[in-house]
Amino acid sequence: MRIEIIVPGKISKHLVPAQEFYEEKISRFAKVEVNFVPLGGDINTLDPKVIISKESEHILKRLKERKYTLIDLWGKQMTSEEFAQYMDKAFMKDSELVFVIGGPLGIDETLRKNATERISFSKMTFTHEMCLILLLEQIFRGFKILKNEKYHY
């Protein structure tokens, strides 16, 4: 099983330990790879639509026409158990699960329309960096649920 997470930008230095912590925990269950693509430009000088469009181009190049799940503010909200079942069903169909997280300004409508599934963590808005950490944590929790293992940290 392989999981790829595609996200524009990079992760801040203070969040790197959290990313590494969950990647290590997940490695027991699946190969997880976080791939950062370039941001679309400077928000102080470029139109937000141009930035989002450029980020979409970078994401699409990385996707190479593969199916993906979009982490989206307007997506379906799930419990951790439902997310675990989603992962389980996805792995029954394919050995790879790809997630896309939008950049600081959001996501291009084309990416939204073409997603296999759209999942929301909350009605609140989180930074793309925090979404990455939340997604990694939920992936780890999902595997623990599927294996009937206890989860407490």
Protein Blocks (a to p, Z undefined) as FASTA:
>chain_A
ZZddddehiddfklmmmmmmmmmmmmmmoccdddddddfbjfklpcfklmmmmmmmmmmm
mnnopacddddfklccddfklmmmmmmmmmmmpccdcdddddfkbccfklmmmpmbdcdf
bfbdcdfklmmmmmmmmmmmmmmmmnopacdZZ
